[in-house]
Amino acid sequence: MSFKAERFFAAAHLVPLLILMQIADNAFSAPPAKIAFTSTRGGNFEIYTMDSNGANQVRLTDDTAYDVEPSWSPDGDRITFVSARGKRGLNIHVMDADGRNLIELTKESSNTEPAWSPDGTKIAFIRAKGRLHVWVMDADGGNLLQLTRLGANYNPAWSPDGNRIAFVTRKRHGGPEIYVIDRHGDNEQRLTHDLEKKGHPSWSPDGQWIAHESLHRGDGYQIFVVRTDGSGHRKQLTRKPPHKERPAWSPDGGWIAYVEVIPNKNTTIHLMAADGEYLKQLSEEHGGDDTDPDWYDPVGWAVSPAASFVTIWGEIKEPNSARR
């Protein structure tokens, strides 16, 4: 090989390497993504946060009543959650991201599962008034609107553009199925049709997929994805016990956090790439249960070189079945 050819060959391989090094440098210098979650490690249900690699686990609430189901505001400044404090049963509260300035948003009993809209102006939630239904309110608790009217409905999740809400419904067509409805309560659409028990839908950031848990044959609950337009078949991401539940898609699209449930052991929060590979445990057993993961990413980009690679790769291929 001539000297000129060798220089060209070296340059051709150096450019991709420099790009990967820049991605890695940007990833490590960026503020880490955060995950809010519920834990009973202190003897009661309380709200915690941690970095997306499992580090810096911090307790935010400390009350004799239990606090569960955290949801980040889009700007990361506040967290809404469900609490049993007070005399009105379960209600939705909001606090600063450091646990200060607690405010009660709903005043009636049995309001649960808050989910903040992408523009930060609305909160979807479930109200048990006769039956379970999806409601929406302003972020300050005003202007309540009931969206669903039929069946029993739960687990609301906003689309990335804020125009639609996914949820689970039962007592309509047999087993719990995933539906979507627009933010005003119109244009309801059923996405799944296989009659397996399902729960906790979570949108991919590009709006094309919804991850969810599903009770699948002898494998227990596993993580699947379905297209948000209802086309095609579901794709299974995880296989084999133990149960894998409550998927939560990362804002950069590269990762899915989920809860692993093993009988007679404490539940723990885990992480996998969006294609079902690269499983990692984030929270350790400590005598309590960890659940309800919800993401906030201050930069909306991957938080490690591996995550950057998964994000880029995920843009050019569909999620596939994990080989496990």
C-alpha positions as CSV (number, residue, x, y, z in Angstrom):
1,M,0.0,0.0,0.0
2,S,1.4,3.4,-0.9
3,F,2.0,6.1,1.6
4,K,-0.9,8.2,0.2
5,A,-3.2,5.2,0.4
6,E,-2.2,4.5,4.0
7,R,-2.9,8.1,5.0
8,F,-6.3,7.9,3.3
9,F,-7.1,4.6,5.1
10,A,-6.1,6.0,8.4
11,A,-8.1,9.1,8.0
12,A,-11.2,7.1,6.9
13,H,-11.0,5.2,10.2
14,L,-10.1,8.2,12.3
15,V,-13.2,10.3,11.5
16,P,-15.8,7.8,12.9
17,L,-13.5,7.4,16.0
18,L,-13.4,11.1,16.6
19,I,-17.2,11.3,16.2
20,L,-17.6,8.5,18.8
21,M,-15.2,10.3,21.1
22,Q,-17.1,13.5,20.8
23,I,-20.4,11.7,21.6
24,A,-18.7,10.1,24.6
25,D,-17.3,13.5,25.8
26,N,-20.7,15.2,25.4
27,A,-22.4,12.4,27.2
28,F,-20.1,12.4,30.2
29,S,-20.1,16.2,30.5
30,A,-23.9,16.5,30.3
31,P,-26.0,16.5,33.5
32,P,-27.2,13.0,34.3
33,A,-30.7,11.9,33.6
34,K,-32.8,11.4,36.7
35,I,-35.4,8.7,37.7
36,A,-38.0,9.4,40.4
37,F,-39.4,6.3,42.1
38,T,-41.3,5.0,45.1
39,S,-39.5,3.0,47.8
40,T,-40.4,1.3,51.1
41,R,-36.8,1.0,52.2
42,G,-37.5,3.4,55.2
43,G,-40.5,1.4,56.4
44,N,-43.1,3.4,54.5
45,F,-43.9,4.4,50.9
46,E,-41.9,7.5,50.1
47,I,-40.6,9.3,47.0
48,Y,-37.0,9.1,46.0
49,T,-34.8,10.1,43.0
50,M,-31.6,8.7,41.6
51,D,-29.3,9.2,38.6
52,S,-30.1,7.0,35.6
53,N,-27.1,4.8,36.5
54,G,-28.5,4.1,40.0
55,A,-26.2,6.5,41.8
56,N,-27.1,9.4,44.2
57,Q,-30.4,7.9,45.6
58,V,-32.1,10.7,47.6
59,R,-35.2,10.5,49.7
60,L,-37.6,13.5,49.1
61,T,-40.7,12.8,51.2
62,D,-41.0,11.7,54.9
63,D,-44.5,11.3,56.2
64,T,-46.5,8.7,58.1
65,A,-48.9,8.6,55.2
66,Y,-47.6,6.8,52.1
67,D,-46.5,8.7,49.0
68,V,-46.4,6.9,45.6
69,E,-46.5,7.3,41.8
70,P,-44.1,10.2,41.1
71,S,-44.3,12.1,37.8
72,W,-41.7,14.8,36.8
73,S,-42.7,18.1,35.3
74,P,-41.2,18.5,31.8
75,D,-38.7,21.2,33.1
76,G,-37.6,19.0,36.0
77,D,-38.5,21.6,38.6
78,R,-41.4,19.8,40.2
79,I,-42.7,16.3,40.9
80,T,-46.4,15.4,41.3
81,F,-47.3,12.3,43.3
82,V,-50.2,10.5,45.2
83,S,-50.4,10.8,48.9
84,A,-52.7,9.5,51.6
85,R,-51.9,12.4,54.0
86,G,-54.8,14.4,55.3
87,K,-58.4,13.1,55.9
88,R,-59.7,12.9,52.3
89,G,-58.0,9.7,51.2
90,L,-55.8,9.5,48.2
91,N,-55.1,12.8,46.5
92,I,-52.6,14.3,44.1
93,H,-49.9,16.6,45.4
94,V,-47.0,18.5,43.9
95,M,-43.7,19.5,45.3
96,D,-40.4,21.0,44.2
97,A,-37.8,18.5,42.9
98,D,-36.0,18.8,46.2
99,G,-39.1,17.8,48.2
100,R,-40.0,21.4,49.4
101,N,-43.1,23.5,48.9
102,L,-45.7,20.7,49.0
103,I,-49.2,21.6,47.6
104,E,-52.3,19.4,47.4
105,L,-53.9,19.7,44.0
106,T,-57.1,17.6,44.3
107,K,-59.6,17.8,47.2
108,E,-61.7,14.7,46.7
109,S,-60.9,11.1,47.6
110,S,-59.4,8.6,45.2
111,N,-57.3,10.6,42.7
112,T,-54.3,8.6,41.6
113,E,-51.7,8.0,38.8
114,P,-50.8,11.6,37.8
115,A,-49.0,12.1,34.5
116,W,-47.7,15.5,33.5
117,S,-48.3,16.7,29.9
118,P,-45.2,17.4,27.8
119,D,-45.9,21.2,27.7
120,G,-46.2,21.3,31.5
121,T,-49.7,22.8,31.5
122,K,-51.9,19.7,32.3
123,I,-51.9,16.7,34.5
124,A,-53.8,13.5,33.5
125,F,-54.9,11.3,36.4
126,I,-57.4,8.6,37.4
127,R,-60.5,9.5,39.5
128,A,-62.5,6.7,41.2
129,K,-66.0,8.2,41.1
130,G,-68.2,5.2,40.6
131,R,-65.8,3.7,38.1
132,L,-62.2,4.5,37.3
133,H,-61.9,7.1,34.6
134,V,-59.2,9.3,33.0
135,W,-59.4,13.0,33.9
136,V,-57.3,16.0,33.0
137,M,-56.7,19.1,35.0
138,D,-54.5,22.2,34.8
139,A,-51.1,21.9,36.5
140,D,-52.5,24.0,39.4
141,G,-55.5,21.7,39.9
142,G,-58.1,23.8,38.0
143,N,-60.3,23.1,35.0
144,L,-61.0,19.4,35.5
145,L,-62.2,17.5,32.5
146,Q,-63.4,13.8,32.4
147,L,-62.1,12.1,29.2
148,T,-63.4,8.5,29.4
149,R,-67.0,7.3,30.0
150,L,-67.1,3.5,29.5
151,G,-65.5,0.6,31.4
152,A,-62.8,0.9,34.1
153,N,-59.8,2.9,32.9
154,Y,-56.3,3.5,34.4
155,N,-52.6,4.1,33.8
156,P,-52.7,7.3,31.7
157,A,-49.7,8.3,29.6
158,W,-49.2,11.3,27.4
159,S,-48.0,11.2,23.8
160,P,-44.8,13.2,23.2
161,D,-46.7,15.8,21.2
162,G,-49.3,16.2,24.0
163,N,-52.2,15.5,21.7
164,R,-53.1,12.0,22.9
165,I,-53.3,10.0,26.1
166,A,-52.8,6.2,26.2
167,F,-54.5,4.2,28.9
168,V,-55.6,0.8,29.9
169,T,-59.3,-0.2,30.0
170,R,-61.2,-3.3,31.2
171,K,-64.8,-4.4,31.4
172,R,-65.3,-3.6,27.7
173,H,-64.0,-6.4,25.6
174,G,-62.7,-9.0,28.1
175,G,-59.1,-8.6,29.3
176,P,-57.5,-5.2,29.9
177,E,-56.5,-3.6,26.5
178,I,-54.5,-0.4,25.6
179,Y,-56.4,2.5,24.1
180,V,-55.6,6.0,23.1
181,I,-57.8,9.1,23.2
182,D,-57.1,12.7,22.4
183,R,-56.6,15.3,25.1
184,H,-60.2,16.6,24.8
185,G,-61.8,13.1,25.1
186,D,-62.5,12.4,21.5
187,N,-61.2,9.9,18.8
188,E,-60.8,6.9,21.1
189,Q,-58.9,4.0,19.5
190,R,-58.1,0.5,20.6
191,L,-54.5,-0.6,20.0
192,T,-54.3,-4.2,21.4
193,H,-56.6,-7.1,20.8
194,D,-55.1,-10.3,22.2
195,L,-57.0,-10.4,25.6
196,E,-53.8,-10.7,27.7
197,K,-53.7,-8.6,30.9
198,K,-51.8,-5.4,30.2
199,G,-50.7,-2.3,32.1
200,H,-48.6,0.8,32.3
201,P,-48.2,2.1,28.7
202,S,-45.2,4.4,28.0
203,W,-44.7,6.2,24.8
204,S,-41.4,6.2,22.9
205,P,-40.1,9.8,22.4
206,D,-40.7,9.7,18.7
207,G,-44.3,8.8,19.3
208,Q,-44.2,5.6,17.2
209,W,-44.3,2.9,19.9
210,I,-45.9,2.3,23.3
211,A,-44.1,0.0,25.7
212,H,-46.3,-1.9,28.2
213,E,-46.4,-4.9,30.5
214,S,-48.4,-8.0,29.5
215,L,-49.1,-11.3,31.2
216,H,-47.7,-13.6,28.6
217,R,-48.3,-17.4,28.8
218,G,-45.9,-19.1,31.2
219,D,-43.5,-16.2,31.3
220,G,-45.4,-14.0,33.7
221,Y,-45.5,-10.3,33.0
222,Q,-43.1,-9.2,30.3
223,I,-42.4,-6.0,28.4
224,F,-43.9,-5.5,24.9
225,V,-44.1,-2.7,22.4
226,V,-47.0,-1.9,20.0
227,R,-47.3,0.7,17.3
228,T,-49.2,3.8,18.3
229,D,-51.3,3.8,15.0
230,G,-52.5,0.3,15.8
231,S,-50.8,-1.3,12.8
232,G,-48.8,-4.5,12.9
233,H,-48.3,-7.0,15.7
234,R,-46.9,-6.4,19.2
235,K,-43.2,-7.0,19.6
236,Q,-41.9,-8.8,22.8
237,L,-38.8,-7.2,24.3
238,T,-38.2,-9.5,27.4
239,R,-38.7,-13.2,27.9
240,K,-38.7,-15.7,30.7
241,P,-39.4,-15.0,34.4
242,P,-39.2,-13.1,36.6
243,H,-42.0,-10.6,36.1
244,K,-41.0,-7.4,34.4
245,E,-43.5,-4.6,34.9
246,R,-44.1,-0.8,34.8
247,P,-41.9,0.2,31.8
248,A,-40.9,3.8,31.5
249,W,-39.2,5.0,28.3
250,S,-36.3,7.4,28.7
251,P,-36.6,10.9,27.1
252,D,-33.6,10.2,24.7
253,G,-35.3,7.0,23.4
254,G,-32.4,4.8,24.2
255,W,-33.5,3.1,27.4
256,I,-36.5,1.6,29.2
257,A,-36.6,1.4,33.0
258,Y,-38.8,-1.3,34.5
259,V,-39.6,-3.0,37.8
260,E,-38.5,-6.6,38.3
261,V,-40.8,-8.7,40.6
262,I,-39.5,-11.9,42.1
263,P,-41.8,-13.8,44.5
264,N,-40.7,-13.6,48.1
265,K,-38.1,-10.9,47.3
266,N,-38.1,-7.1,47.2
267,T,-39.0,-5.5,43.9
268,T,-36.1,-3.6,42.2
269,I,-35.8,-1.1,39.3
270,H,-33.8,-2.2,36.3
271,L,-32.7,-0.7,33.0
272,M,-32.6,-2.1,29.5
273,A,-31.8,-0.7,26.0
274,A,-34.9,0.0,23.9
275,D,-34.4,-3.1,21.9
276,G,-34.5,-5.3,25.0
277,E,-30.8,-5.9,25.4
278,Y,-28.2,-4.7,27.9
279,L,-30.1,-5.3,31.1
280,K,-28.8,-3.5,34.2
281,Q,-30.0,-3.4,37.8
282,L,-30.3,0.1,39.2
283,S,-31.6,-0.4,42.8
284,E,-30.4,-3.1,45.1
285,E,-32.3,-5.1,47.7
286,H,-32.4,-3.2,51.0
287,G,-35.4,-4.7,52.8
288,G,-37.9,-2.6,50.9
289,D,-39.6,-2.4,47.5
290,D,-38.7,0.0,44.7
291,T,-41.3,0.8,42.0
292,D,-43.0,3.5,39.9
293,P,-40.0,4.7,37.9
294,D,-40.4,8.0,36.0
295,W,-37.7,9.9,34.0
296,Y,-36.4,13.4,33.7
297,D,-33.5,14.2,31.3
298,P,-32.2,17.8,31.5
299,V,-30.6,17.6,28.0
300,G,-32.8,15.1,26.3
301,W,-29.7,13.2,25.1
302,A,-28.0,10.0,26.1
303,V,-26.2,9.9,29.4
304,S,-23.4,7.5,28.4
305,P,-21.5,6.5,25.3
306,A,-23.4,3.2,25.3
307,A,-26.7,5.1,25.5
308,S,-25.6,7.3,22.6
309,F,-24.9,4.3,20.5
310,V,-28.3,2.7,21.4
311,T,-30.1,5.9,20.6
312,I,-28.5,6.3,17.1
313,W,-28.9,2.6,16.4
314,G,-32.5,2.7,17.5
315,E,-33.4,5.4,14.9
316,I,-32.6,3.0,12.1
317,K,-34.1,-0.2,13.2
318,E,-37.3,-1.4,14.9
319,P,-37.3,-2.9,18.5
320,N,-36.7,-6.6,18.3
321,S,-37.2,-9.5,20.6
322,A,-34.6,-10.0,23.3
323,R,-32.9,-13.4,23.2
324,R,-33.6,-14.5,26.7
